Each structure stands twice: as structure tokens, then as C-alpha cells.
Amino acid sequence: MGKWKVGVISASDSIARGDRADDRISIIRNLTRDWLDVDVAVYRAVTDDMEDLQEHMIELVDREKCDLLIVTGGTGLSPRDVTPEVTEWVIDRPVPGLAEEMRRAGLQQSRRAMLTRAVAGTRGNSLIINLPGNPKGVEICFNAIGDMLADALHILQGTGEANEDWGGLGW
């Protein structure tokens, strides 16, 4: 399969405790195969504890060398939803366009999408994106940005030119 190493963290107290199955990992596996021709290489279920989540995010990017880290869950408004804050601690640079596009696509399905606080950014030459915990939201948001992920990874890693078809806009 493809050239990138993908890691996934499910931020969920109930999944991490084993109280419920992770109903989003199979969707993410299918989406990474469809859009990037890769399988998920590293998977973790982590509680919504800020320090635990930060530790696992840094480990997957810095030590496991994941090129793309997807953190699903914890992007809403409940007091335990801390994924965006932790992601902001971990990233070097935000990539707001990815989060904006995921919200835009979500709003076409539900007005509640405006309540998501998901963020995206880079750490070194790795891309970190937050996805909602809802399986349908995972699918909508990933599909909204799937066509840009390979370009983003190529640019970040200097492994070749990104798609130059920008409609003549000079991006």
C-alpha cells in the first residue's frame, strides 16, 4: 500500500475503558485506504484526559513517526471534550482551512456542525487533524478534505510537488 504512516487516536473515556466498541475506526480505515491508499498503522483508544491525550499524540508523531495523525472524538462542547485544546498544544502551525472545510461540509448535513471545535495543524512534517466522534461526522469530515491530504503531506515532507491545478489562481 501507500507511502504514508497513519496513526489514529480515539479520544473517548468509554472506548478507552472498554465499555463500548470503537464504531469509527473501521470507517477511518476505509477512508484512509480510499483517499491515501494506506491502512492505519497505529491505533490507540485514549481517555479524554488532557495529559494522556497529549502524551499519546506526541508519541505517535515524534516516536512512532506517523505522517498523518487523526484524532477522533472530544471536539464538542462537553466539559470532557478537550481534543482541540490538546491539539493546539501539540501542533507547531495551524491549518485552519482543513477545519473550516470540514465544518462547511458538516453544516450541509446538520446545523449542529457549527458546534464542533475541531482543529488541524502540523507538528514537524506531520499533519494532525481532529475528526468528530460521531461515525457519520467522521465520514462527512474526512471526505470533505480527503482530496487535499496527499497534497498536504507531499508539501510538508518535500516529497514532490503538490497538484498544481489551482485553477490559475496562483496558490
VEXZA-35496 format. One record per residue: residue in three letters; residue number from 1; x, y, z of N, C-alpha, C, O, CB in turn. Coordinates in nm, 3 decimals. Glycine has a CB too. Example, Ala and Ser with C-alpha at 12.3 -4.5 7.8 and 13.67 -1.06 7.14 Angstrom:
% residues 2
ala|1|1.319|-0.569|0.780|1.230|-0.450|0.780|1.320|-0.330|0.780|1.424|-0.332|0.846|1.131|-0.447|0.905
ser|2|1.285|-0.225|0.708|1.367|-0.106|0.714|1.290|0.003|0.787|1.341|0.114|0.804|1.408|-0.060|0.572
% end
This chain:
% residues 171
met|1|0.084|-0.118|0.000|0.000|0.000|0.000|0.088|0.125|0.000|0.209|0.115|-0.021|-0.095|0.000|0.121
gly|2|0.030|0.239|0.023|0.093|0.370|0.003|0.214|0.399|0.088|0.266|0.313|0.159|-0.006|0.473|0.027
lys|3|0.256|0.521|0.080|0.385|0.561|0.136|0.377|0.628|0.272|0.482|0.652|0.333|0.452|0.651|0.042
trp|4|0.259|0.658|0.322|0.248|0.731|0.448|0.207|0.642|0.564|0.133|0.545|0.547|0.150|0.845|0.434
lys|5|0.257|0.678|0.681|0.219|0.607|0.803|0.109|0.688|0.872|0.127|0.805|0.904|0.343|0.586|0.898
val|6|-0.004|0.623|0.895|-0.120|0.688|0.954|-0.143|0.632|1.094|-0.144|0.511|1.115|-0.245|0.668|0.866
gly|7|-0.162|0.723|1.188|-0.199|0.687|1.324|-0.336|0.742|1.356|-0.375|0.847|1.306|-0.095|0.738|1.424
val|8|-0.409|0.670|1.442|-0.542|0.714|1.484|-0.551|0.704|1.636|-0.513|0.604|1.696|-0.654|0.629|1.416
ile|9|-0.602|0.810|1.695|-0.635|0.809|1.837|-0.784|0.833|1.849|-0.836|0.932|1.798|-0.552|0.917|1.917
ser|10|-0.853|0.742|1.918|-0.992|0.765|1.953|-0.994|0.821|2.094|-0.960|0.751|2.190|-1.078|0.634|1.943
ala|11|-1.033|0.947|2.106|-1.041|1.012|2.236|-1.181|0.987|2.291|-1.278|1.050|2.249|-1.010|1.167|2.225
ser|12|-1.189|0.895|2.385|-1.319|0.857|2.440|-1.298|0.781|2.570|-1.231|0.679|2.573|-1.401|0.772|2.340
asp|13|-1.357|0.832|2.676|-1.348|0.761|2.804|-1.407|0.621|2.793|-1.346|0.524|2.838|-1.419|0.840|2.915
ser|14|-1.527|0.610|2.735|-1.596|0.481|2.731|-1.526|0.380|2.641|-1.524|0.261|2.672|-1.738|0.500|2.685
ile|15|-1.469|0.425|2.529|-1.395|0.332|2.442|-1.265|0.290|2.509|-1.229|0.173|2.507|-1.365|0.397|2.304
ala|16|-1.195|0.385|2.570|-1.067|0.355|2.637|-1.088|0.257|2.753|-1.003|0.171|2.777|-1.002|0.484|2.689
arg|17|-1.199|0.269|2.824|-1.229|0.176|2.935|-1.278|0.041|2.885|-1.283|-0.055|2.963|-1.334|0.237|3.027
gly|18|-1.313|0.031|2.759|-1.366|-0.094|2.706|-1.515|-0.110|2.728|-1.569|-0.220|2.712|-1.295|-0.209|2.768
asp|19|-1.583|-0.002|2.766|-1.727|-0.008|2.788|-1.806|-0.015|2.658|-1.919|-0.064|2.656|-1.771|0.112|2.867
arg|20|-1.747|0.033|2.550|-1.813|0.024|2.420|-1.708|0.009|2.311|-1.593|0.049|2.326|-1.901|0.148|2.393
ala|21|-1.752|-0.051|2.202|-1.662|-0.071|2.088|-1.641|0.061|2.015|-1.725|0.150|2.021|-1.720|-0.178|1.990
asp|22|-1.527|0.073|1.949|-1.498|0.192|1.870|-1.569|0.178|1.736|-1.527|0.100|1.650|-1.345|0.212|1.851
asp|23|-1.675|0.254|1.719|-1.756|0.246|1.597|-1.706|0.336|1.486|-1.772|0.351|1.383|-1.899|0.280|1.629
arg|24|-1.589|0.398|1.504|-1.537|0.488|1.399|-1.408|0.440|1.336|-1.374|0.486|1.227|-1.516|0.623|1.456
ile|25|-1.334|0.350|1.401|-1.204|0.310|1.346|-1.218|0.238|1.212|-1.136|0.260|1.123|-1.132|0.220|1.445
ser|26|-1.320|0.154|1.196|-1.335|0.085|1.067|-1.366|0.185|0.955|-1.323|0.167|0.842|-1.446|-0.023|1.075
ile|27|-1.440|0.290|0.987|-1.470|0.394|0.888|-1.341|0.466|0.850|-1.316|0.490|0.732|-1.575|0.495|0.944
ile|28|-1.261|0.500|0.949|-1.135|0.570|0.920|-1.042|0.481|0.839|-0.976|0.528|0.747|-1.065|0.614|1.052
arg|29|-1.035|0.352|0.873|-0.952|0.260|0.794|-0.995|0.259|0.647|-0.911|0.266|0.558|-0.959|0.117|0.851
asn|30|-1.125|0.251|0.624|-1.174|0.252|0.486|-1.142|0.383|0.415|-1.103|0.383|0.299|-1.326|0.227|0.484
leu|31|-1.158|0.494|0.485|-1.132|0.624|0.424|-0.984|0.645|0.393|-0.951|0.702|0.289|-1.182|0.735|0.515
thr|32|-0.895|0.601|0.481|-0.752|0.617|0.451|-0.711|0.528|0.333|-0.624|0.565|0.255|-0.666|0.584|0.575
arg|33|-0.773|0.412|0.322|-0.744|0.327|0.205|-0.797|0.393|0.078|-0.728|0.395|-0.024|-0.807|0.187|0.223
asp|34|-0.920|0.447|0.084|-0.980|0.508|-0.035|-0.904|0.633|-0.080|-0.878|0.649|-0.199|-1.126|0.544|-0.007
trp|35|-0.870|0.722|0.012|-0.812|0.851|-0.023|-0.659|0.848|-0.034|-0.603|0.921|-0.116|-0.852|0.953|0.077
leu|36|-0.592|0.766|0.046|-0.446|0.770|0.051|-0.379|0.638|0.014|-0.256|0.629|0.007|-0.401|0.810|0.188
asp|37|-0.458|0.536|-0.008|-0.407|0.402|-0.040|-0.315|0.350|0.071|-0.213|0.287|0.044|-0.331|0.405|-0.174
val|38|-0.352|0.379|0.196|-0.277|0.328|0.311|-0.376|0.276|0.416|-0.492|0.315|0.418|-0.186|0.437|0.372
asp|39|-0.327|0.188|0.501|-0.405|0.141|0.614|-0.356|0.214|0.738|-0.247|0.271|0.739|-0.394|-0.014|0.630
val|40|-0.436|0.213|0.840|-0.396|0.270|0.968|-0.288|0.181|1.027|-0.308|0.060|1.043|-0.519|0.283|1.066
ala|41|-0.174|0.239|1.059|-0.060|0.162|1.111|-0.060|0.155|1.262|-0.016|0.055|1.319|0.070|0.223|1.063
val|42|-0.107|0.259|1.328|-0.105|0.266|1.475|-0.241|0.315|1.522|-0.293|0.414|1.471|0.010|0.359|1.526
tyr|43|-0.298|0.245|1.619|-0.428|0.283|1.674|-0.422|0.282|1.825|-0.365|0.191|1.886|-0.539|0.187|1.624
arg|44|-0.480|0.385|1.885|-0.489|0.393|2.031|-0.627|0.443|2.070|-0.682|0.531|2.005|-0.379|0.485|2.090
ala|45|-0.682|0.387|2.176|-0.802|0.442|2.241|-0.753|0.506|2.370|-0.692|0.439|2.454|-0.914|0.331|2.268
val|46|-0.780|0.634|2.386|-0.725|0.713|2.497|-0.840|0.786|2.567|-0.935|0.830|2.502|-0.617|0.815|2.446
thr|47|-0.831|0.798|2.697|-0.933|0.873|2.771|-0.927|1.020|2.732|-0.833|1.066|2.667|-0.913|0.857|2.924
asp|48|-1.030|1.092|2.772|-1.037|1.235|2.745|-0.957|1.317|2.847|-0.991|1.432|2.874|-1.181|1.280|2.744
asp|49|-0.855|1.259|2.901|-0.767|1.328|2.994|-0.663|1.406|2.913|-0.598|1.349|2.825|-0.698|1.228|3.093
met|50|-0.647|1.534|2.943|-0.558|1.618|2.862|-0.414|1.568|2.859|-0.353|1.564|2.752|-0.560|1.759|2.915
glu|51|-0.360|1.530|2.972|-0.220|1.486|2.976|-0.202|1.354|2.902|-0.104|1.338|2.828|-0.173|1.470|3.121
asp|52|-0.294|1.259|2.919|-0.285|1.131|2.847|-0.294|1.154|2.697|-0.216|1.098|2.619|-0.396|1.035|2.893
leu|53|-0.389|1.235|2.658|-0.408|1.261|2.515|-0.285|1.328|2.456|-0.240|1.290|2.347|-0.533|1.348|2.492
gln|54|-0.230|1.426|2.525|-0.109|1.494|2.477|0.007|1.396|2.464|0.078|1.396|2.363|-0.071|1.610|2.573
glu|55|0.026|1.314|2.564|0.135|1.216|2.563|0.124|1.122|2.442|0.223|1.097|2.374|0.136|1.135|2.693
his|56|0.004|1.072|2.417|-0.014|0.980|2.304|0.001|1.050|2.169|0.056|0.992|2.076|-0.151|0.914|2.312
met|57|-0.047|1.172|2.159|-0.032|1.245|2.033|0.116|1.268|2.001|0.161|1.245|1.889|-0.107|1.379|2.038
ile|58|0.190|1.314|2.100|0.333|1.338|2.079|0.406|1.207|2.048|0.493|1.204|1.961|0.395|1.405|2.204
glu|59|0.371|1.100|2.118|0.436|0.971|2.093|0.412|0.923|1.950|0.505|0.877|1.884|0.384|0.866|2.192
leu|60|0.289|0.935|1.902|0.259|0.886|1.768|0.327|0.968|1.659|0.365|0.914|1.555|0.110|0.886|1.745
val|61|0.344|1.097|1.682|0.410|1.180|1.581|0.563|1.174|1.596|0.633|1.147|1.499|0.362|1.325|1.591
asp|62|0.613|1.198|1.716|0.758|1.210|1.736|0.830|1.076|1.739|0.938|1.062|1.681|0.785|1.285|1.863
arg|63|0.773|0.978|1.806|0.843|0.849|1.821|0.797|0.743|1.721|0.879|0.669|1.667|0.823|0.797|1.960
glu|64|0.666|0.737|1.697|0.615|0.638|1.600|0.627|0.688|1.457|0.610|0.611|1.362|0.469|0.604|1.631
lys|65|0.656|0.817|1.440|0.679|0.879|1.308|0.557|0.869|1.216|0.571|0.841|1.097|0.798|0.815|1.241
cys|66|0.438|0.892|1.272|0.319|0.896|1.188|0.321|1.023|1.104|0.344|1.133|1.155|0.189|0.889|1.273
asp|67|0.296|1.008|0.975|0.290|1.122|0.885|0.158|1.196|0.900|0.151|1.319|0.891|0.309|1.076|0.739
leu|68|0.053|1.119|0.923|-0.081|1.174|0.943|-0.135|1.116|1.073|-0.139|0.994|1.090|-0.176|1.141|0.822
leu|69|-0.176|1.202|1.165|-0.237|1.160|1.290|-0.380|1.212|1.292|-0.404|1.332|1.285|-0.157|1.211|1.413
ile|70|-0.473|1.120|1.301|-0.615|1.153|1.309|-0.659|1.130|1.452|-0.644|1.020|1.506|-0.699|1.067|1.208
val|71|-0.714|1.233|1.514|-0.767|1.221|1.649|-0.918|1.238|1.638|-0.967|1.345|1.602|-0.703|1.327|1.748
thr|72|-0.991|1.134|1.671|-1.136|1.136|1.657|-1.201|1.140|1.794|-1.165|1.065|1.885|-1.185|1.013|1.577
gly|73|-1.298|1.228|1.807|-1.370|1.243|1.933|-1.319|1.360|2.014|-1.208|1.409|1.993|-1.360|1.117|2.013
gly|74|-1.400|1.403|2.108|-1.361|1.509|2.200|-1.360|1.648|2.142|-1.290|1.735|2.193|-1.229|1.480|2.253
thr|75|-1.436|1.671|2.033|-1.432|1.801|1.966|-1.555|1.887|1.995|-1.568|1.997|1.942|-1.419|1.782|1.818
gly|76|-1.645|1.837|2.080|-1.769|1.910|2.107|-1.758|2.007|2.222|-1.651|2.059|2.250|-1.879|1.813|2.136
leu|77|-1.870|2.030|2.288|-1.879|2.131|2.392|-1.884|2.076|2.534|-1.885|2.154|2.629|-1.998|2.215|2.369
ser|78|-1.887|1.945|2.550|-1.896|1.892|2.686|-1.765|1.920|2.761|-1.660|1.937|2.698|-1.926|1.739|2.684
pro|79|-1.771|1.926|2.893|-1.650|1.956|2.971|-1.535|1.859|2.946|-1.419|1.898|2.961|-1.684|1.955|3.118
arg|80|-1.563|1.734|2.908|-1.457|1.636|2.883|-1.405|1.642|2.740|-1.310|1.570|2.707|-1.508|1.496|2.912
asp|81|-1.462|1.724|2.654|-1.418|1.738|2.516|-1.298|1.832|2.511|-1.314|1.954|2.509|-1.533|1.790|2.425
val|82|-1.177|1.774|2.509|-1.054|1.853|2.520|-0.960|1.834|2.401|-0.849|1.888|2.401|-0.982|1.818|2.647
thr|83|-1.001|1.759|2.301|-0.914|1.731|2.187|-0.860|1.857|2.119|-0.741|1.862|2.090|-0.988|1.647|2.086
pro|84|-0.942|1.960|2.092|-0.887|2.079|2.026|-0.780|2.150|2.109|-0.679|2.193|2.055|-0.999|2.176|1.994
glu|85|-0.802|2.162|2.239|-0.704|2.228|2.324|-0.571|2.152|2.322|-0.464|2.212|2.309|-0.756|2.240|2.468
val|86|-0.578|2.021|2.336|-0.457|1.940|2.336|-0.387|1.948|2.200|-0.265|1.958|2.193|-0.489|1.794|2.372
thr|87|-0.465|1.944|2.094|-0.406|1.954|1.960|-0.333|2.087|1.944|-0.224|2.092|1.888|-0.516|1.939|1.851
glu|88|-0.393|2.194|1.994|-0.327|2.325|1.984|-0.196|2.328|2.062|-0.102|2.397|2.022|-0.420|2.435|2.035
trp|89|-0.186|2.255|2.173|-0.060|2.245|2.247|0.046|2.173|2.165|0.164|2.209|2.169|-0.082|2.172|2.381
val|90|0.002|2.069|2.091|0.094|1.977|2.025|0.143|2.030|1.889|0.257|2.005|1.851|0.027|1.843|2.005
ile|91|0.059|2.102|1.818|0.097|2.146|1.683|0.193|2.265|1.687|0.196|2.342|1.783|-0.027|2.183|1.603
asp|92|0.270|2.277|1.579|0.358|2.392|1.558|0.283|2.503|1.483|0.297|2.621|1.514|0.484|2.351|1.480
arg|93|0.204|2.461|1.385|0.135|2.557|1.298|-0.008|2.508|1.271|-0.028|2.391|1.239|0.212|2.577|1.165
pro|94|-0.106|2.597|1.284|-0.243|2.557|1.250|-0.263|2.553|1.098|-0.195|2.624|1.023|-0.344|2.653|1.314
val|95|-0.358|2.470|1.055|-0.401|2.466|0.915|-0.554|2.485|0.918|-0.629|2.388|0.904|-0.359|2.329|0.843
pro|96|-0.598|2.609|0.937|-0.740|2.634|0.960|-0.831|2.597|0.843|-0.948|2.565|0.863|-0.760|2.777|0.993
gly|97|-0.779|2.601|0.722|-0.862|2.568|0.606|-0.920|2.428|0.611|-1.033|2.406|0.567|-0.782|2.584|0.480
leu|98|-0.845|2.333|0.665|-0.897|2.197|0.675|-1.015|2.190|0.771|-1.118|2.131|0.740|-0.786|2.100|0.721
ala|99|-1.001|2.252|0.888|-1.111|2.252|0.985|-1.232|2.329|0.931|-1.346|2.288|0.950|-1.064|2.313|1.120
glu|100|-1.204|2.440|0.863|-1.313|2.519|0.805|-1.391|2.438|0.702|-1.514|2.442|0.699|-1.258|2.648|0.741
glu|101|-1.319|2.364|0.618|-1.386|2.285|0.515|-1.466|2.170|0.577|-1.575|2.138|0.529|-1.283|2.230|0.415
met|102|-1.413|2.109|0.683|-1.489|2.003|0.750|-1.618|2.059|0.808|-1.724|1.997|0.797|-1.404|1.936|0.861
arg|103|-1.610|2.176|0.871|-1.732|2.238|0.927|-1.830|2.275|0.816|-1.951|2.255|0.831|-1.696|2.362|1.009
arg|104|-1.779|2.328|0.706|-1.866|2.366|0.595|-1.943|2.244|0.544|-2.063|2.251|0.522|-1.785|2.431|0.481
ala|105|-1.871|2.135|0.525|-1.936|2.012|0.477|-2.036|1.960|0.581|-2.144|1.913|0.545|-1.831|1.904|0.446
gly|106|-1.999|1.967|0.706|-2.090|1.922|0.811|-2.217|2.004|0.818|-2.325|1.950|0.844|-2.020|1.925|0.944
leu|107|-2.205|2.134|0.796|-2.322|2.221|0.800|-2.423|2.191|0.691|-2.541|2.222|0.704|-2.279|2.365|0.790
gln|108|-2.376|2.131|0.583|-2.469|2.090|0.477|-2.559|1.976|0.524|-2.666|1.952|0.466|-2.392|2.048|0.351
gln|109|-2.517|1.906|0.628|-2.593|1.793|0.681|-2.669|1.828|0.810|-2.779|1.780|0.833|-2.500|1.676|0.707
ser|110|-2.607|1.914|0.893|-2.666|1.945|1.022|-2.615|2.079|1.073|-2.495|2.108|1.065|-2.635|1.834|1.124
arg|111|-2.704|2.160|1.124|-2.663|2.288|1.183|-2.577|2.268|1.306|-2.502|2.359|1.345|-2.786|2.372|1.219
arg|112|-2.585|2.152|1.370|-2.505|2.124|1.488|-2.356|2.120|1.457|-2.273|2.129|1.548|-2.547|1.992|1.549
ala|113|-2.320|2.107|1.329|-2.179|2.105|1.291|-2.108|2.234|1.331|-1.986|2.234|1.349|-2.165|2.083|1.140
met|114|-2.180|2.343|1.347|-2.115|2.467|1.387|-2.068|2.462|1.533|-1.996|2.551|1.577|-2.211|2.585|1.367
leu|115|-2.109|2.359|1.606|-2.067|2.345|1.746|-1.937|2.267|1.760|-1.883|2.257|1.871|-2.175|2.277|1.825
thr|116|-1.885|2.213|1.651|-1.758|2.142|1.660|-1.644|2.241|1.674|-1.645|2.349|1.615|-1.737|2.051|1.536
arg|117|-1.545|2.201|1.752|-1.428|2.286|1.774|-1.303|2.223|1.715|-1.192|2.260|1.752|-1.408|2.311|1.924
ala|118|-1.320|2.129|1.624|-1.208|2.056|1.564|-1.104|2.151|1.504|-1.139|2.256|1.449|-1.258|1.960|1.458
val|119|-0.978|2.113|1.517|-0.868|2.190|1.459|-0.780|2.096|1.378|-0.791|1.974|1.387|-0.786|2.262|1.570
ala|120|-0.693|2.155|1.298|-0.594|2.080|1.221|-0.465|2.161|1.223|-0.468|2.284|1.231|-0.643|2.052|1.074
gly|121|-0.353|2.091|1.214|-0.225|2.161|1.212|-0.111|2.066|1.186|-0.130|1.947|1.163|-0.203|2.235|1.342
thr|122|0.009|2.122|1.191|0.128|2.043|1.165|0.217|2.039|1.289|0.219|2.132|1.370|0.206|2.100|1.044
arg|123|0.288|1.930|1.301|0.395|1.916|1.400|0.513|1.861|1.322|0.509|1.747|1.277|0.353|1.822|1.524
gly|124|0.616|1.940|1.307|0.726|1.898|1.220|0.672|1.879|1.080|0.608|1.968|1.024|0.792|1.768|1.273
asn|125|0.698|1.762|1.023|0.645|1.735|0.889|0.528|1.637|0.893|0.504|1.564|0.796|0.756|1.680|0.799
ser|126|0.457|1.636|1.005|0.337|1.553|1.020|0.213|1.641|1.025|0.218|1.755|1.070|0.346|1.466|1.149
leu|127|0.103|1.586|0.977|-0.025|1.655|0.978|-0.114|1.591|1.084|-0.125|1.468|1.091|-0.093|1.650|0.838
ile|128|-0.176|1.674|1.166|-0.267|1.627|1.270|-0.403|1.688|1.242|-0.416|1.809|1.228|-0.216|1.664|1.413
ile|129|-0.506|1.603|1.235|-0.641|1.653|1.216|-0.734|1.594|1.321|-0.719|1.479|1.362|-0.692|1.619|1.075
asn|130|-0.829|1.676|1.365|-0.934|1.631|1.456|-1.057|1.597|1.374|-1.095|1.671|1.284|-0.966|1.738|1.563
leu|131|-1.119|1.485|1.407|-1.248|1.447|1.349|-1.348|1.431|1.463|-1.308|1.404|1.576|-1.237|1.316|1.264
pro|132|-1.476|1.448|1.434|-1.575|1.426|1.540|-1.576|1.280|1.585|-1.514|1.194|1.523|-1.714|1.467|1.491
gly|133|-1.645|1.254|1.693|-1.658|1.118|1.742|-1.774|1.043|1.679|-1.777|0.920|1.681|-1.675|1.118|1.890
asn|134|-1.868|1.115|1.624|-1.984|1.054|1.559|-1.941|0.990|1.427|-1.879|1.057|1.344|-2.095|1.160|1.534
pro|135|-1.973|0.861|1.405|-1.928|0.793|1.283|-1.970|0.864|1.154|-1.890|0.874|1.061|-1.981|0.652|1.281
lys|136|-2.093|0.913|1.147|-2.137|0.984|1.026|-2.056|1.113|1.009|-2.020|1.150|0.898|-2.289|1.016|1.033
gly|137|-2.029|1.182|1.120|-1.947|1.302|1.116|-1.805|1.273|1.070|-1.746|1.352|0.996|-1.945|1.367|1.252
val|138|-1.751|1.161|1.112|-1.618|1.118|1.067|-1.616|1.107|0.916|-1.526|1.160|0.849|-1.578|0.983|1.132
glu|139|-1.715|1.039|0.862|-1.722|1.018|0.717|-1.738|1.150|0.641|-1.668|1.173|0.542|-1.837|0.925|0.684
ile|140|-1.829|1.235|0.687|-1.852|1.363|0.620|-1.726|1.449|0.623|-1.685|1.504|0.521|-1.969|1.438|0.686
cys|141|-1.666|1.461|0.740|-1.549|1.548|0.754|-1.427|1.496|0.679|-1.357|1.574|0.615|-1.515|1.565|0.901
phe|142|-1.401|1.367|0.686|-1.285|1.311|0.616|-1.303|1.327|0.466|-1.211|1.368|0.395|-1.265|1.162|0.653
asn|143|-1.422|1.295|0.417|-1.446|1.309|0.273|-1.435|1.454|0.227|-1.401|1.479|0.111|-1.584|1.254|0.238
ala|144|-1.464|1.549|0.314|-1.454|1.690|0.278|-1.311|1.733|0.250|-1.289|1.824|0.171|-1.513|1.776|0.388
ile|145|-1.214|1.668|0.314|-1.073|1.709|0.299|-0.986|1.601|0.236|-0.868|1.623|0.213|-1.016|1.748|0.433
gly|146|-1.043|1.485|0.210|-0.966|1.371|0.161|-0.882|1.400|0.039|-0.770|1.350|0.027|-1.057|1.259|0.131
asp|147|-0.934|1.482|-0.052|-0.861|1.511|-0.176|-0.740|1.602|-0.153|-0.656|1.614|-0.242|-0.953|1.576|-0.276
met|148|-0.728|1.664|-0.038|-0.616|1.754|-0.009|-0.510|1.691|0.080|-0.401|1.747|0.096|-0.667|1.880|0.057
leu|149|-0.538|1.575|0.137|-0.443|1.516|0.232|-0.312|1.476|0.167|-0.205|1.502|0.223|-0.505|1.396|0.297
ala|150|-0.316|1.413|0.051|-0.191|1.374|-0.016|-0.109|1.498|-0.052|0.012|1.499|-0.033|-0.222|1.291|-0.144
asp|151|-0.175|1.602|-0.104|-0.105|1.726|-0.135|-0.039|1.783|-0.010|0.078|1.821|-0.012|-0.201|1.830|-0.197
ala|152|-0.115|1.789|0.099|-0.062|1.845|0.223|0.061|1.766|0.269|0.161|1.826|0.310|-0.170|1.845|0.333
leu|153|0.054|1.635|0.263|0.166|1.552|0.308|0.287|1.568|0.216|0.400|1.574|0.263|0.125|1.404|0.314
his|154|0.263|1.575|0.086|0.374|1.599|-0.008|0.443|1.731|0.021|0.566|1.738|0.026|0.323|1.599|-0.154
ile|155|0.365|1.836|0.042|0.423|1.968|0.070|0.500|1.966|0.201|0.613|2.014|0.208|0.312|2.076|0.074
leu|156|0.439|1.911|0.305|0.503|1.906|0.437|0.635|1.832|0.435|0.732|1.871|0.501|0.411|1.840|0.537
gln|157|0.639|1.724|0.358|0.756|1.637|0.361|0.853|1.663|0.247|0.958|1.599|0.239|0.712|1.494|0.357
gly|158|0.818|1.756|0.159|0.907|1.788|0.049|0.933|1.671|-0.043|1.042|1.658|-0.099|1.037|1.839|0.101
thr|159|0.833|1.584|-0.059|0.850|1.462|-0.138|0.800|1.477|-0.281|0.780|1.378|-0.350|0.778|1.347|-0.073
gly|160|0.780|1.596|-0.325|0.733|1.618|-0.461|0.636|1.734|-0.462|0.586|1.777|-0.358|0.667|1.492|-0.518
glu|161|0.610|1.782|-0.578|0.520|1.895|-0.592|0.377|1.849|-0.570|0.336|1.741|-0.613|0.535|1.961|-0.729
ala|162|0.304|1.933|-0.503|0.161|1.909|-0.488|0.094|1.933|-0.622|0.155|1.986|-0.714|0.100|2.001|-0.378
asn|163|-0.029|1.893|-0.632|-0.107|1.914|-0.753|-0.107|2.062|-0.788|-0.148|2.145|-0.707|-0.252|1.860|-0.736
glu|164|-0.062|2.094|-0.908|-0.051|2.234|-0.947|-0.179|2.289|-1.010|-0.181|2.405|-1.052|0.063|2.251|-1.043
asp|165|-0.283|2.210|-1.018|-0.407|2.255|-1.080|-0.489|2.337|-0.980|-0.580|2.285|-0.916|-0.489|2.134|-1.132
trp|166|-0.455|2.463|-0.969|-0.523|2.553|-0.876|-0.616|2.647|-0.951|-0.650|2.754|-0.900|-0.420|2.633|-0.795
gly|167|-0.657|2.608|-1.069|-0.749|2.692|-1.144|-0.691|2.826|-1.186|-0.765|2.922|-1.205|-0.872|2.714|-1.064
gly|168|-0.559|2.833|-1.199|-0.495|2.956|-1.241|-0.492|3.064|-1.135|-0.464|3.180|-1.165|-0.563|3.007|-1.361
leu|169|-0.519|3.028|-1.010|-0.525|3.128|-0.904|-0.390|3.158|-0.843|-0.378|3.249|-0.761|-0.619|3.082|-0.796
gly|170|-0.288|3.085|-0.882|-0.156|3.113|-0.833|-0.132|3.074|-0.687|-0.042|3.129|-0.624|-0.129|3.256|-0.849
trp|171|-0.207|2.984|-0.634|-0.188|2.939|-0.497|-0.058|2.866|-0.489|-0.020|2.818|-0.382|-0.304|2.850|-0.450
% end
